[in-house]
Structures are given as C-alpha cells and as structure tokens.
Amino acid sequence: MRRRDVFCGFLSILVVAIGLSSAPAMAQSEEGSASVKVGSSGLPIPRFVSLKSARVNLRVGPGTSYAVDWMYLKAGLPVEIIQEFDNWRRIRDVDGTEGWVNQALLSGTRTAIVSPWLQGKETTLPVVASRDINARRIANVEPGVTGQVKECDGAWCLMRFGTHEGWIEQGMIWGVYPGEVFD
C-alpha cells in the first residue's frame, strides 16, 4: 500500500510538471498562428511570383509522375504560390486555375496583369508620371497587359511596360495584394 501511495504521488507530480512545461509551448504556438504563414522554403505563403520559362507544365500533383493539366506558353505571367511541398509549388493563376509547378520554373521577379477583369471591354488605363491620377500620362494600357512591378506603396505601383515606366493604381492590377508595400 505504501508503494502505491508513493507511485501515485510521483505520477501526479509528473503530470503537473508536464502540464507546466507545455504551457509556454502552447502559448508560443498560439502567438505563431497569428503571424504570417511560412512555407518549407522559409518564404511567406501565399506570395506572388512569375513564370520564369516560356513553357511551364502545370501538374495535378507535386511531381513529374503526375499528369500535366495545363501548359503555360508565356514567361513573366504572375502566379500566386499557395502551397509548398519539397521543390514543388502549388500555384493559382489569374483565372483561378490551380496546380503544381517545379520551383525551378518560377522567378521572384514581380509582374502583374492590368485589370484582367476588364478584358474584352473598350477601355484603357492610365500609367502616370507620379502617384497622382492627375499626373502627366506616360501611356495608356489595355486590360490584360502584363508588366514588371518595380515597387508598391499600398495605393500605387511603379510598373514597366516595355520601354514605358510609370505609376498605376494598385487596385487595378492582379499580381500584388491590396495594400501590399515593397520596393
């Protein structure tokens, strides 16, 4: 009987000790869940990148043994990485199509598509010399045109379209997040 009491006492101390030692870990994981999700690459998920190659296979799964579902034939298209597995990235394109691409076929160069939701409509959007809609127009671009994003301040993005470089309203492009700031 005495052995049993000693064992129960030891067991209860052990349970309390384990409970106390796991409390900081639980608090830490709760704090971590409020922060940015990070993929296996150490980079944030989701994030925008662009296609590096002019020929990119979009697969139904993360590996060459999976079927090709779609083939992109234009380098520089913006895509959103939504998941990572080993050296494979699950991406989403401007049309919402999702699939897996090898990371070697992606570039960190930021690109964006001008107002893809307006494609097919007779309209153009201004590219201006400064962060003001009334600034001097550098060019007019049609919906669906792709350009390189140089920087964004949360409201405006500096973009390059061929030889023309200027500012466009951030809400008028797909390839950056609303309010995203980078340079």
C-alpha positions as CSV (number, residue, x, y, z in Angstrom):
1,M,0.0,0.0,0.0
2,R,2.8,2.4,0.8
3,R,4.5,1.7,-2.6
4,R,1.2,2.5,-4.3
5,D,0.9,5.9,-2.5
6,V,4.5,6.8,-3.4
7,F,3.8,5.8,-7.1
8,C,0.6,7.8,-7.2
9,G,2.3,10.8,-5.7
10,F,5.2,10.6,-8.2
11,L,2.7,10.2,-11.1
12,S,0.7,13.3,-10.0
13,I,3.9,15.4,-9.7
14,L,5.0,14.2,-13.2
15,V,1.6,15.1,-14.7
16,V,1.8,18.6,-13.2
17,A,5.4,19.1,-14.4
18,I,4.5,18.0,-17.9
19,G,1.5,20.4,-17.9
20,L,3.6,23.3,-16.7
21,S,6.3,22.7,-19.2
22,S,3.9,22.5,-22.2
23,A,2.1,25.8,-21.2
24,P,4.9,28.0,-22.8
25,A,4.9,25.9,-25.9
26,M,1.1,26.2,-26.3
27,A,1.3,30.0,-25.8
28,Q,4.1,30.2,-28.3
29,S,2.1,28.2,-30.9
30,E,-1.0,30.4,-30.4
31,E,1.1,33.5,-30.9
32,G,2.7,32.0,-34.0
33,S,-0.7,31.2,-35.6
34,A,-1.4,35.0,-35.7
35,S,1.8,35.7,-37.7
36,V,2.4,35.1,-41.4
37,K,2.3,31.5,-42.6
38,V,5.7,30.4,-43.8
39,G,6.3,27.5,-46.3
40,S,9.1,24.9,-46.3
41,S,11.2,27.4,-48.3
42,G,11.1,29.9,-45.4
43,L,9.2,32.3,-47.5
44,P,5.6,33.5,-46.8
45,I,2.6,31.7,-48.1
46,P,0.7,32.9,-50.1
47,R,3.0,35.1,-52.2
48,F,3.2,36.3,-55.8
49,V,6.0,35.2,-58.2
50,S,6.2,34.9,-62.0
51,L,6.8,32.2,-64.5
52,K,10.5,32.0,-65.5
53,S,10.2,29.9,-68.6
54,A,8.2,30.3,-71.7
55,R,7.0,26.7,-71.4
56,V,5.7,25.6,-67.9
57,N,3.8,22.4,-67.2
58,L,1.0,22.7,-64.6
59,R,0.6,19.3,-63.0
60,V,-2.2,17.8,-60.9
61,G,0.2,16.8,-58.2
62,P,3.7,17.6,-56.9
63,G,6.0,15.5,-59.1
64,T,6.8,14.5,-62.6
65,S,4.8,11.3,-62.3
66,Y,1.6,13.4,-62.1
67,A,-0.3,14.3,-65.3
68,V,0.1,17.7,-67.0
69,D,-3.2,19.5,-66.6
70,W,-2.2,22.7,-68.4
71,M,0.8,24.3,-70.2
72,Y,1.7,27.9,-69.9
73,L,3.5,29.3,-73.0
74,K,4.5,32.8,-71.9
75,A,7.3,33.7,-69.5
76,G,6.6,36.5,-67.0
77,L,3.0,35.7,-66.1
78,P,2.2,36.4,-62.5
79,V,1.1,33.5,-60.3
80,E,0.3,33.1,-56.6
81,I,2.1,30.4,-54.6
82,I,-0.5,28.9,-52.2
83,Q,1.3,25.8,-51.0
84,E,4.8,24.2,-51.0
85,F,5.9,20.6,-51.0
86,D,9.6,19.8,-51.3
87,N,10.7,21.6,-54.5
88,W,7.1,21.9,-55.9
89,R,4.9,24.9,-55.6
90,R,1.1,24.8,-55.8
91,I,0.1,27.9,-57.8
92,R,-3.0,29.8,-58.7
93,D,-3.2,31.9,-61.9
94,V,-5.3,34.9,-62.7
95,D,-8.2,32.7,-63.8
96,G,-8.2,30.8,-60.6
97,T,-6.7,27.6,-62.1
98,E,-4.6,25.7,-59.6
99,G,-1.9,23.1,-60.0
100,W,1.7,22.2,-59.2
101,V,4.9,23.6,-60.8
102,N,8.6,22.8,-60.1
103,Q,10.1,25.8,-58.3
104,A,12.9,26.0,-60.9
105,L,10.4,27.3,-63.3
106,L,9.4,30.2,-61.1
107,S,11.0,33.6,-60.6
108,G,10.9,36.0,-57.7
109,T,10.5,38.8,-60.3
110,R,7.2,40.5,-59.6
111,T,4.9,41.0,-62.5
112,A,1.2,41.9,-62.7
113,I,-1.6,41.9,-65.2
114,V,-3.6,45.1,-65.7
115,S,-7.3,44.8,-64.9
116,P,-7.8,41.3,-66.2
117,W,-11.5,41.5,-65.1
118,L,-11.9,44.3,-67.8
119,Q,-10.5,42.2,-70.7
120,G,-12.7,42.5,-73.8
121,K,-14.0,45.9,-72.9
122,E,-13.1,49.0,-74.9
123,T,-11.1,50.8,-72.2
124,T,-7.6,51.7,-71.3
125,L,-6.0,52.6,-68.0
126,P,-3.5,55.4,-67.4
127,V,0.1,54.9,-66.5
128,V,1.2,58.2,-64.9
129,A,4.4,60.0,-64.1
130,S,3.8,60.2,-60.3
131,R,1.4,58.8,-57.7
132,D,-1.5,61.0,-58.7
133,I,-4.3,60.3,-61.1
134,N,-4.0,63.8,-62.4
135,A,-0.3,63.5,-63.1
136,R,1.1,63.5,-66.7
137,R,0.2,60.4,-68.6
138,I,3.1,58.3,-69.8
139,A,1.0,55.7,-71.5
140,N,-2.4,54.1,-71.7
141,V,-2.5,50.3,-71.3
142,E,-5.3,47.9,-72.2
143,P,-6.7,45.3,-69.7
144,G,-4.7,42.1,-69.8
145,V,-1.3,43.7,-70.5
146,T,1.5,42.2,-68.3
147,G,4.2,44.4,-66.9
148,Q,7.0,44.2,-64.3
149,V,6.2,45.6,-60.9
150,K,9.2,47.6,-59.5
151,E,7.6,48.8,-56.2
152,C,4.3,49.4,-54.5
153,D,3.4,51.8,-51.7
154,G,0.0,50.3,-50.8
155,A,-2.0,52.5,-53.2
156,W,0.2,52.9,-56.3
157,C,2.7,50.6,-58.1
158,L,5.6,51.6,-60.3
159,M,5.5,49.3,-63.3
160,R,7.5,48.9,-66.5
161,F,5.7,48.1,-69.7
162,G,8.3,47.6,-72.4
163,T,10.1,50.9,-72.6
164,H,7.5,52.8,-70.6
165,E,7.7,53.1,-66.8
166,G,5.2,54.8,-64.6
167,W,2.7,54.5,-61.8
168,I,-0.7,52.7,-61.9
169,E,-3.3,52.4,-59.2
170,Q,-2.6,49.2,-57.2
171,G,-6.3,48.2,-57.2
172,M,-6.2,48.0,-61.0
173,I,-3.6,45.1,-61.3
174,W,-3.5,41.4,-60.4
175,G,-0.2,40.2,-59.1
176,V,0.0,42.2,-55.8
177,Y,-2.1,42.1,-52.7
178,P,-4.3,45.0,-51.7
179,G,-2.3,47.4,-49.5
180,E,1.0,45.4,-50.1
181,V,4.1,47.6,-49.8
182,F,7.5,46.6,-51.2
183,D,10.4,48.1,-53.2
